[in-house]
């Protein structure tokens, strides 16, 4: 008969998947108040928007699609909602994936009525641009000459009230990139030196570790670390939305992972001791 220690190393994986499913479902359906500390990275994004000059334009750049919207959509939403709360005018622009401009537009368009935002006056969509390097180099010199027109109404940018007095990045007060890719390299290399606007980044969780060097050096003012960063931001905004609920099963899943690792290691060492005595 197998010992208890051996059984710990051979748990039927179906039970593990069932436990994981129950944790996710219960975590989403039942409010479980778990502590969520707001990190300095998320605080950096919040402070950058709070300090942004209302006379200048904010730019929200996106590069994400349906495959990463579980993390990137909440990040986009909390950033745009904070901009609207502060009554800051902003522009959307997308690189890398055409889906991104549509998905980000949906988020802004959904929030606009809540805050009385009017397209063309308070916010605008520059749309998808295939060449990020060429586009950013051109925007450093002149935004209107580079981008020509918006995506929604296909009108010249100078016809929109929001673009009055906006020439280049000297007239930009805040930049955020929500991305599942490494677009921050282009922003830091081509734009950071031409503007005083703080640059903030909202990557997927797997990308976040490589960015701490840029945060420590001050090149990135703040970061939203995947869905956790979005949940932290909701807390700062006083919102109890889907992201706040979703972070509960994420936390409980990590706890389950640590418990299983501990049980597996205990079973392995216990089995070795029994074998040695035999």
N, C-alpha and C positions, 0 to 999 in steps of 0.2 A: 504493500500500500504506500502510495506517495505521501511524503511528509508534508506538513503545512508549508514549510519553507519552499519545497519544490512546487507546490500548487501556486504560490505567489508568483512564480516565474512563468507559469503556464496558464494564466487567466484567459478564458475564452474571449477572443477579441469582440465577439458579438455583444457581450456584456459591457465592454468598454464603450463601444459605439452607442449602445442604448443609454448608458449613463451620461455620455456626452450630449446626446439628443435631449434628454430630460433637463439637463442643466441649461441648455440654450433656450428651450421652450419656456421653462419656468422663469428663467432670468428675464425674458422678454415680456411675459404676461403678468408676472407678480412683481410689484415694486419692492426691491430689496435695497435698502439704503446702505451702500458701501462707501467708505471714505475715498475721496478723490482729491488729491492735492494738486493745486495748480502749479505747474513747473515754471521756471524762469523763461523757458523758450516760448511758451504760449503767452506768458505775461509780456514778453517783448513785442509780439504782434499787437496785442491789445494796446500797449502804451504808444506804439508807433501810430496807430490810427487815432488815438486820443489826442496826440500832439500834432497831427497833420493840419496843415494850413487850409482852411475852408475855401480860400480863394484859388487854390490850385487843384489840378485834376489828379485823381487817384486812378491807377491802372491795375486791373486784375487780369493777369495772364493765366491761361489754362492749357493744360495738355493732359487730358484724361478722357476715357471712354467708358462705355457700359461695363467693361471688365473690371475697372477699379473704382466705380462710382460708390461702392460701399464705404470707401474711405474719403475719396476726393469730393464727392457731392456735399457731405456734411461740412467739410472744410470750406468749400466755396460758399456754402450758405451762411455760415457764421461770419465770415469776412464781409460778405455783401450786406448782411443784416446790420453789422456794426457800422459800416460806412453810411448806410441809410439812417441809422439812429443819430449819427453825428451830422446828418444833412450835408455830407460830402458828395460832390459830383464825381462820377467815376466812369471809366470806359473798360469794356471787356475786349480782350484780344486773345486769339488762340493760335497755337503753333503745333505742328507735328501730327495732329489727328483731326480731321474735319468734324468728327462727332463732338469734339470738345466745345466748339463755338455754339452748337445747338443746345447741348446740355447745360452749359453755363448760362445761356440766354434764358432757358426755362426757369432756372433758379431765380434770376433777377426779375424776370417778368412776373413770377408768382409773388414775390415779396413787394414789388413796386406799389400795388394798390394800398397795402397796409400802411405805408409811410408816405403816400401821396407823391410818389416819384413819377415823373412824366418823361417818356422817351424823347431824347433830343434836347431836353432842357436840363434834366438832372442826371441822366445816364445815357450811354450810347454803346453800340456794339460795333467795334472795328472789324470783327469777323475773323475768319481763318486766313492765315498767311503761311505759305509753304516754306519760304526762305527766312528762317529766323535771323541769321547773321546779317543778310542784306537789309531786312526790315528794320532791325534795331539800329544799324549804322545810319540808315536814312532818317529814322525818328530822332536820333541825336541831333541832326541838323534841322529838320523840319517835319513835324508830324503830318500836317495836312498834305504837303507835297508828296510824301512817301505813301500814305495810305489812300489818298484821293477821296474815297467815299465810304459810307457805312455799309453794313450788310443787310439791315432790315429794309430800309427805304431806298437804298441805292442812290442816295443823294450826295452831292459834294459836301465834305465836312464843314466847310465855311458857312454853310446854310443853317447849321444847327446852333442854337444859342449856347449850348454847353461848350462849344469850341471857341467862343469869344475870348481873346487874349491868350489862347493856348498855342504856342509856337513849337516848342521843343521840350526836352526834359527839364529845362530850367523852370518850366511852368507845371511840373509834376511834383506832388507833395507826398506821395506814398505809392509803392509798388509791391504787389504780391504775386507770387507764382504758385499756382496749385497744379501739381504735376505728378505723373507716374514715371517721369523720365528725368534726365540730368540737364534740363534747360538752364538751371542756375549758372552753369558754366558760361553760357552766352551772356546772360544778364550781368554777371559780375565782370566778365572780360570786356564787354562792349559798352555797358551803360553806367556801371557804378561810378566810374571816374568822371562822368560828365554831369552828375546831378547830386544834390544833397539829400534827395528823397531816400528814406530808409527802404531797404529791400528785405522783404520777408518771404519765407518759403514754407509751403505745405506739401510735403511729400508723402508717399505711402510709407508704412512702417518699416519695410525692408530697406528703404533708402536712407532713413534718418541717421544711422550711425556715421555715415561718411560726411555728414554736414557739420558735425560739432566743431571741427577745425575752423570752419568759416564763421561760426557763431562766436567762438573764443576770440577770433581776431577782429570781430566787429563788422566783418563784411556782410554778414546776414544779421539783421536786427532782431529777428525772432523766427520761431518755427512751430508749426502745428504737426506733432508727431502722429501721423495716421489718425485713426478714429479716436484714439485717446486724446490727442491734441484738440480735436473738434469738441469732445466732451468737456475738456477743461475750459474751452472757450465758451461753451454754453453756460457753464457754471458762472463765469465772470459776467456774462450778459444776463444772468438770472433766468435762463430758459431751461425748461425741462422737456426737451424734445426727444425724438427717436434716438439720437446719439447718446443722450444721457442714459436711456434705458438699455441701449445696445452694449454699453461698456460693462454692464453688470455680468452678462454671460461671458464676455471676454475675460473678465477678472476671475470668475468662477472656474472657467476652463483652465486658466493658468494654475489655479489652486489644485484642480484635479490632476494636472500634469505633474506638479511637484509631489503630490501624494503618491501617484503611481510610480514615479521614479524612486521615491523613498522605499516603497513596498518592494519594488523589484530588487533594489540593492540589498535590502534586509534579507530577502529570500535567498539571494546569491551567496552572501556571506554566511548565513545560517546553514545553508546546504554544504558549504565548504567545511565548516566546523564539524558537522555531522560526519562527513566523509573522512575527515582526518582521524576522528575518534574510532571509526570503524576500522 
